Amino acid sequence: METKEYVQILLSDKSNSAGALPRIHFSGIGGTAMVAGARLAVEAGYEIRGSDNPLYPPTSEMVKSLGVEVYEGFQAENLDWDPALVVIGNALSRGNAEVEAVLERGIPYQSLAEWIKNALLWERQPVVLTGTHGKTTTTAITAHLLDQAGLSPGFLIGGQPLNFKHSSRLGARGAPFVIEGDEYDTAFFDKRAKFFHYLPRVAVVTSLEFDHGDIYDSIEDIELAFQRMLRQIPASGHAILCADSDRAVALKDHAFSHVTTYGFAEAAEWRIEDRGWSDGFQRFALFRKGAEWGVFQTTLVGAHNIQNAAAALIVSALHGIAPDKLAESLASFAGIKRRMEVFHEFGGVTFVDDFAHHPTAIQGTIAAARTRWPKARLVVLFEPRSNTTVTNRFQDSLTKALSGADVVWIGPIHRGDRLPPEDRLDRVRLVAELERSGGVANFSDDVDEIVGRVHLDAREGDLTLALSNGAFGGIYEQIKLSFS
């Protein structure tokens, strides 16, 4: 198939002369976004296959549920089935066998973000949820609220929402498509932020802080990426900015669309009023231009989650959904895996998993845990894993964030041997500073040792909070085995 013919088919979403949509190979199909994108392709009727390194639960289960052929390992022969397009995951780069084969054979290739744009978003109404924190939760709540209102939204969520069977869905043409807009780069051949491809008609910016130190040199570089994204919103569209984040709300000067602000700040157009946590629900009111618009409750806890819920409510209001309907739907939102998820209980000890890895998110998650379990001794297990937290860029911020715990264990630095010692997070210093602030702190490169020590020290009523944006060396299964 000629490249021009392929692009025409891709953009029109029509079948080729043989009556089938073009074949697509997903290289790196095991990535969270890639498997979600592959599911969209399957729903749209494309014939797909994929490849990746050996996968383990839960990713392996997500890929298996696609019901397509997936090759283990990256090899040039994996492309011999003659795909018309290869979607290349952003974890792959030059030197990868399939990347090299694609380039040598002249097979058309795209990033996942570019494929989603071309194949799906032109015929839908993109709602893009962006920001340093809260993207996944806000995306999931928004998709749930629009779905409960009968709008048949499509969505792509960077986590597993408990209200949906899968993390992505095609939805109806012409309907909203709710997508998590990551500011991380798109692919080895496209170093722009992923959200640049998502054609926002509505965009939310939940927060704006420095992160992704391997991609951006400064907070100003990140601000520029967000400014460019906002320029894509049509004049009739909406930029929804969190007034509690100075850098986020400052983006209003770069928008050509309608601008709406929300948050706890008095100046916010949509102002949040916290009504407290009780009977398993966080309650809050939302005021618009000074008048009470609605009162809501959610099983999510913490000020950051009230902000996330408020943003989703505002998006839904723009789609014509009444506050009483939204109140009912929000109360039924069940949450997301790995976001304040209780994954084990034994002997009076509760174990909670959370994806928090940026210092601000860690501090907010610890505060939320204190709200939900106010009488518990809080033990925090933290894996420095993101490309910024493995460095000393957040050294002081991590001390402040983790000081809210009673006991802290710092796990192994992910791929720490790839960093020069002078750039690496200093765990000795971090532990010493946490102990000077009155806590108990330790670090270890051995996950089994951490679990063993936590077990020996465990007390009835403890809350143990594991914080990582990855696998944490299998600590979750080790905890289940040890505490059983």
C-alpha positions in Angstrom: 0.0 0.0 0.0 1.3 3.5 -0.9 1.9 5.8 2.0 -0.5 8.4 0.6 -3.2 5.8 0.2 -2.6 4.7 3.8 -2.9 8.2 5.2 -6.1 8.8 3.3 -7.6 5.6 4.7 -6.3 6.5 8.2 -7.8 9.9 8.2 -11.1 8.9 6.7 -11.4 5.8 8.8 -12.6 3.9 5.7 -11.6 0.4 4.6 -9.1 -0.2 1.8 -9.9 -1.9 -1.5 -9.7 -5.3 0.2 -12.4 -4.3 2.6 -10.2 -4.1 5.7 -8.5 -1.3 7.6 -4.7 -1.3 7.3 -2.6 -3.6 9.4 -0.8 -1.9 12.4 2.1 -3.3 14.5 2.5 -1.8 18.0 6.2 -2.0 18.9 6.3 -1.7 22.7 2.7 -2.8 23.2 3.2 -3.4 26.9 3.4 0.3 27.8 0.4 1.6 29.7 -0.6 4.0 27.0 0.4 1.7 24.2 -1.9 -1.2 25.3 -4.7 1.3 25.7 -4.1 2.6 22.2 -4.0 -0.9 20.8 -7.4 -1.5 22.3 -8.7 1.5 20.5 -7.3 0.1 17.3 -9.0 -3.2 17.9 -12.3 -1.6 18.6 -12.0 0.5 15.4 -11.5 -2.7 13.4 -7.8 -2.6 12.6 -5.9 -5.8 12.3 -3.1 -5.4 14.8 -0.2 -7.3 16.3 2.5 -6.2 18.8 5.8 -6.9 20.4 7.6 -6.2 23.7 10.0 -7.6 26.1 8.7 -10.2 28.6 5.7 -8.8 30.4 4.4 -9.4 33.9 1.0 -8.8 35.7 -0.8 -6.6 35.5 0.6 -5.4 32.1 0.7 -9.0 30.7 -3.0 -9.5 31.6 -4.0 -6.2 29.9 -2.1 -7.2 26.7 -3.5 -10.7 26.8 -7.1 -9.4 27.0 -6.6 -7.7 23.6 -6.8 -11.1 22.0 -4.1 -10.3 19.4 -0.8 -11.9 18.6 2.1 -10.5 20.6 5.7 -11.4 19.9 8.1 -11.6 22.9 11.2 -9.6 22.3 12.1 -7.1 19.6 13.2 -8.6 16.3 13.1 -7.6 12.7 11.2 -10.8 11.8 8.3 -9.5 13.9 7.5 -7.2 11.0 7.4 -9.8 8.3 3.6 -10.0 8.5 3.7 -6.8 6.3 2.0 -4.1 8.5 1.1 -0.9 6.7 2.1 1.1 9.8 4.2 0.6 12.9 3.3 2.5 16.0 6.5 3.0 18.0 6.3 3.3 21.7 8.3 6.1 23.4 10.4 3.7 25.3 12.0 2.6 22.1 14.9 4.3 20.4 17.7 3.8 17.8 19.4 0.5 18.1 16.2 -1.4 18.8 15.9 -4.2 16.3 12.4 -3.3 15.2 13.1 0.5 15.0 16.1 -0.3 12.7 14.0 -2.7 10.6 11.3 0.0 10.2 13.8 2.5 9.0 15.7 0.1 6.7 12.5 -1.2 5.1 10.8 2.2 4.8 7.7 1.1 6.6 5.5 4.1 7.6 5.7 4.7 11.3 4.1 7.1 13.8 4.1 7.7 17.6 1.1 6.5 19.5 0.0 10.2 20.0 0.2 10.9 16.3 -1.8 7.8 15.4 -4.5 8.6 17.9 -4.7 12.1 16.4 -4.9 11.0 12.8 -7.1 7.9 13.2 -9.5 9.0 15.9 -9.5 12.6 17.2 -10.4 14.5 14.0 -13.9 13.0 14.2 -14.3 13.5 17.9 -14.4 16.3 20.5 -11.1 16.0 22.4 -11.1 16.8 26.1 -7.5 16.9 27.2 -6.6 16.6 30.9 -3.1 17.9 31.6 -0.9 19.1 34.5 2.0 17.9 36.7 -0.4 16.2 39.1 -3.8 14.6 39.0 -4.1 13.8 35.2 -5.1 10.2 35.5 -7.6 10.7 38.3 -9.2 13.8 36.6 -9.4 11.9 33.3 -11.1 8.9 34.9 -13.6 11.0 36.8 -14.4 13.1 33.7 -15.0 10.0 31.5 -17.2 8.5 34.2 -19.3 11.6 34.6 -19.8 12.0 30.8 -20.6 8.3 30.5 -23.2 8.4 33.2 -24.8 11.3 31.4 -25.2 9.1 28.3 -22.8 11.1 26.1 -21.0 7.9 24.9 -17.5 9.3 25.4 -14.4 7.7 24.2 -11.4 7.8 26.6 -7.8 6.9 27.1 -6.7 6.9 30.8 -3.2 6.3 32.0 -4.3 3.9 34.7 -7.1 1.3 35.3 -10.3 3.0 36.4 -12.5 0.8 38.5 -15.7 1.9 36.9 -14.7 0.7 33.5 -13.5 -2.7 32.3 -10.6 -1.3 30.4 -8.5 1.9 30.4 -9.6 3.0 26.9 -12.7 3.0 24.8 -13.4 4.3 21.3 -16.7 5.9 22.0 -19.0 7.5 19.4 -17.9 9.7 16.5 -18.7 13.3 17.3 -18.8 12.5 21.0 -16.3 13.8 23.6 -13.0 11.9 23.7 -11.4 12.3 27.1 -7.7 11.8 27.0 -4.8 12.1 29.5 -2.4 14.7 28.2 1.1 13.9 29.2 3.8 16.5 28.9 6.5 13.9 28.5 8.0 13.6 25.0 6.3 11.6 22.3 8.9 9.4 20.7 12.6 9.2 19.9 11.8 11.0 16.6 9.4 13.5 18.1 10.6 15.3 21.3 7.4 17.4 21.6 5.0 16.8 24.5 2.4 14.1 23.8 -0.4 16.5 24.4 0.6 18.6 21.4 -1.0 16.0 19.2 -4.4 15.8 20.9 -6.4 18.7 19.2 -7.9 20.0 22.4 -11.3 21.6 22.2 -11.4 21.6 26.0 -8.2 21.4 28.1 -7.7 21.3 31.8 -4.4 22.3 33.5 -4.5 20.9 37.1 -1.1 22.1 38.1 2.3 23.1 36.7 5.6 22.3 38.5 9.0 21.1 37.5 9.2 17.5 36.6 10.8 15.2 33.9 14.3 16.5 34.4 15.5 14.1 31.7 13.4 16.0 29.2 13.1 19.6 30.4 15.9 21.8 31.7 13.7 24.2 33.5 10.2 25.0 34.6 10.2 27.7 31.9 10.6 24.9 29.3 7.6 23.1 30.7 5.6 26.3 30.7 6.4 26.9 27.0 5.1 23.4 26.2 1.8 24.2 27.9 1.6 27.6 26.3 1.9 25.9 22.8 -0.7 23.4 23.7 -3.2 26.1 24.6 -2.7 27.8 21.3 -4.4 24.9 19.6 -7.7 25.4 21.4 -10.3 27.0 19.1 -11.8 30.4 20.1 -15.0 28.6 21.0 -13.2 26.1 23.2 -12.2 26.3 26.8 -9.0 26.3 28.9 -9.8 25.3 32.5 -7.0 26.3 34.8 -6.4 25.6 38.5 -6.3 28.9 40.4 -4.4 27.2 43.2 -1.3 26.8 41.0 0.3 30.1 40.2 2.0 28.8 37.1 -1.1 27.1 35.8 -3.4 30.1 36.2 -0.8 32.3 34.6 -1.3 30.4 31.4 -4.5 32.4 30.9 -2.4 35.1 29.1 -1.5 32.5 26.4 -5.0 31.2 25.6 -7.1 32.3 22.6 -10.2 30.5 23.9 -12.6 31.0 26.8 -10.7 30.7 30.1 -12.2 29.3 33.3 -10.5 29.0 36.7 -11.2 26.7 39.6 -9.8 25.9 43.0 -9.8 26.9 46.7 -8.5 30.3 45.8 -11.0 33.1 46.5 -10.3 34.6 43.0 -11.4 31.3 41.2 -14.5 31.6 39.0 -15.4 28.1 40.3 -14.5 28.1 44.0 -14.2 25.0 46.1 -15.3 24.8 49.7 -14.2 21.7 51.6 -17.0 20.3 53.8 -14.8 17.6 55.4 -14.5 13.8 55.5 -17.1 11.6 57.2 -18.8 8.3 56.8 -16.4 7.3 54.0 -17.0 10.4 51.8 -15.2 13.7 51.2 -17.8 16.4 50.9 -17.4 19.8 49.2 -19.4 22.6 47.6 -18.7 24.3 44.3 -19.5 28.0 43.9 -19.7 29.7 40.5 -19.1 33.4 40.6 -20.0 33.5 44.3 -23.3 31.5 44.0 -23.5 27.9 45.3 -23.7 25.7 42.2 -23.8 22.3 43.8 -22.8 20.1 46.8 -20.9 16.9 46.1 -19.3 13.9 47.8 -16.6 11.4 46.7 -14.9 8.4 48.2 -11.6 10.0 47.1 -9.8 11.8 49.9 -7.5 14.8 50.1 -7.6 18.4 48.9 -5.9 17.4 45.6 -8.7 15.0 44.8 -11.3 17.6 45.5 -9.5 19.8 42.9 -9.5 16.9 40.5 -13.2 16.2 41.0 -14.0 19.9 40.6 -12.2 20.1 37.3 -14.1 17.1 36.0 -17.4 18.6 37.2 -16.6 21.8 35.3 -15.9 19.9 32.1 -19.2 18.1 32.5 -21.1 21.3 33.1 -19.7 22.7 29.8 -21.3 19.6 28.2 -24.7 20.6 29.6 -24.9 18.2 32.5 -26.9 19.4 35.5 -25.3 19.5 39.0 -27.8 17.1 40.6 -27.0 14.5 38.0 -23.3 15.1 38.5 -23.6 14.8 42.3 -25.1 11.3 41.8 -22.5 10.2 39.3 -19.5 11.5 41.3 -20.6 9.6 44.4 -20.5 6.4 42.3 -17.0 6.9 41.1 -15.0 4.0 42.5 -11.5 5.2 41.9 -8.4 4.0 40.1 -6.0 1.2 40.7 -2.8 2.3 42.4 -4.4 5.5 43.6 -4.8 5.2 47.3 -5.8 1.6 46.7 -5.9 -0.8 49.7 -4.2 -3.8 48.3 -3.8 -5.9 51.5 -4.9 -6.2 55.1 -3.6 -8.5 57.8 -3.3 -8.5 61.6 -4.8 -5.0 61.9 -2.3 -3.5 59.4 -3.6 -1.9 56.3 -1.5 -1.7 53.1 -2.1 1.0 50.6 -0.6 1.5 47.1 -0.3 4.9 45.5 1.4 6.1 42.3 2.7 9.4 43.9 6.3 10.1 43.0 6.7 13.9 42.7 7.3 15.6 46.1 4.1 17.6 45.9 2.1 14.4 45.1 3.8 12.6 47.9 3.0 15.3 50.4 -0.6 15.5 49.3 -1.0 11.7 49.4 0.4 11.5 52.9 -1.9 14.3 54.0 -4.9 12.4 52.5 -3.9 9.3 54.3 -3.8 11.2 57.6 -7.3 12.4 56.8 -8.7 8.9 56.0 -6.8 7.0 58.7 -6.3 9.7 61.4 -5.4 7.4 64.2 -2.9 5.2 62.3 0.8 5.2 62.7 1.9 6.0 59.1 4.7 3.9 57.6 5.8 5.1 54.1 7.8 3.0 51.7 9.1 5.1 48.8 10.9 3.9 45.7 12.9 6.7 43.9 12.0 5.7 40.4 11.0 8.6 38.1 13.7 10.2 36.0 13.7 13.2 38.3 13.4 11.6 41.8 16.3 9.3 41.2 18.5 12.5 41.0 19.2 15.0 43.7 17.0 17.6 42.0 14.2 17.0 44.5 16.6 16.3 47.5 15.2 19.0 49.8 11.6 18.7 48.5 11.5 15.0 49.2 12.7 15.6 52.8 9.8 18.0 53.3 7.3 15.7 51.6 8.2 12.6 53.5 8.4 14.3 56.9 4.7 13.9 57.4 5.2 10.1 58.0 6.0 8.4 61.3 8.3 5.9 59.7 10.0 6.0 56.3 11.8 3.4 54.2 13.6 4.5 51.1 14.0 1.7 48.6 16.6 1.1 45.8 17.2 4.0 43.4 15.9 2.7 40.0 18.8 2.2 37.6 20.9 4.2 40.1 24.1 2.8 38.5 23.4 4.9 35.4 23.8 8.1 37.3 27.1 9.7 38.5 27.2 9.7 42.3 27.2 13.5 42.4 23.8 13.6 40.6 22.1 10.8 42.4 19.6 11.2 45.2 21.5 11.1 48.5 19.6 8.6 50.6 22.0 8.9 53.5 21.4 12.6 53.8 17.6 12.1 53.3 17.4 9.6 56.1 19.5 11.8 58.4 17.3 14.9 57.8 14.1 12.9 58.3 15.4 11.7 61.6 16.4 15.2 62.6 12.8 16.2 62.1 11.6 13.6 64.6 10.8 10.7 62.4 12.2 7.2 62.0 13.9 6.6 58.6 16.0 3.9 56.9 17.0 2.9 53.4 17.9 -0.3 51.7 18.6 -1.7 48.2 17.0 -5.0 49.3 13.2 -5.1 49.0 13.1 -8.3 51.0 14.9 -6.6 53.8 12.5 -3.7 53.8 9.5 -6.0 54.0 11.1 -8.1 56.7 11.9 -5.0 58.9 8.4 -3.6 58.4 7.0 -7.0 59.4 9.1 -7.1 62.6 8.1 -3.5 63.5 4.4 -3.8 62.6 1.8 -2.8 65.1 -1.9 -3.3 65.0 -3.5 -0.2 63.5 -0.6 0.7 61.3 -1.1 2.1 57.8 1.7 1.2 55.4 1.7 3.3 52.3 3.8 2.2 49.3 4.7 5.0 46.9 6.1 4.2 43.5 5.4 4.8 39.8 6.7 1.4 39.0 7.0 -2.2 40.3 9.1 -1.3 43.4 11.0 -4.6 43.0 7.9 -6.7 43.5 7.3 -5.4 47.0 3.5 -5.7 46.7 3.6 -9.5 46.3 6.3 -9.7 49.0 4.1 -7.9 51.5 1.2 -10.3 50.7 3.5 -13.3 51.3 5.0 -11.9 54.5 1.8 -10.7 56.0 -0.4 -13.8 55.6 
